[in-house]
Amino acid sequence: MTVVPYDEFSLFEGNAEDYGLTYTGPPVVRRESLDLGEGRHSSCLIWGDTEPELVLLHGGAQNAHTWDTMAMALGRPLVAIDLPGHGHSGAPADGARNMMRNAEDVATAIRAWAPNAQAVVGMSLGGLTAIAIAGMAPELVRKMVLVDITPGVTSEKAKAIHAFVNGPEDFPSFDDLLARTMEFNPTRSESSLRRGILHNAEQRPDGSWVWRYARHRGAELLKESPDPAEALDVTTLWGPIESSTMPIMLVRGMAKGSVVDDADETELLQRRADARIEHVADAGHSVQGDKPVELAALLDDFI
């Protein structure tokens, strides 16, 4: 059995190298954990040594490290939170599919780590979670950035993503996991995907690999619904958008893989005519992975 070493703070130079960023040494970033009670906890990465200006919420089946390159390019203090059941966070309170309960946990984490953040940035499931938090605790969401998501996105539009997440429950080797990941992410470099896997999967004692987001779910639940948003009529999340006055920016990937279409964009503008819309060429659904430097520039301007 080949043991693959992993140190989550040793990979930043590769991020910089892949995207042409100047690297002068490891960034100031640390992992913290918050006790949520009932034997559960929330985990995050805190960037910088001053009060966070941004809260970053990743998509379903991702983790806080998906923002690493963008955070390095942005250079602002921020907190990237692992959603319940993802990354280094513990199991969700009421099952992976209860998005509103998960949003309550994330709101608790924001109060602890970044109560005065200027904006909450959410990609995919993280974006829907941000909207839910804006509805239940609007004081925590002063500005909101939705990365390739609106409440109008349907399961049909995201079927390619679900196909990837609904793949094998585990993998015999790292190479097997890498091969499948490369198959579904043809625009990303192998080095980028290797880092992503190390952050998002863990090796078992027998040498096999399992996605971190799958650790707290039974096989039946994983096959039934990889996305907790499916347990909610997400169209109800238009409510917090319409009733709020917070500035909103939608960042839409314009390449294959994006789940937002023209109809979603139009509906957002019908409900919030003042919403800012930004298109990112050559980016799919994970804009922060495909075009992290461009996304950092948009965020810097927005806040």
Secondary structure, DSSP 8 states (H G I E B T S, - for coil): -------TTS-HHHHHHHTT----S--SEEEEEEEEETTEEEEEEEESSS--SEEEE--TT--GGGGHHHHHHH---EEEE--TTSTT----SS-TT-HHHHHHHHHHHHHHH-TT-SEEEEETHHHHHHHHHHHH-GGG-SSEEEES--TT--TTTTHHHHHHHTS-S-BSSHHHHHHHHHHH-TTS-HHHHHHHHHHHEEE-TTS-EEEGGGTTS-HHHHHH-S-GGGGS-GGGGHHHHHH--S-EEEEEE-STT----HHHHHHHHHH-TT-EEEEETT--S-HHHHSHHHHHHHHHHH-
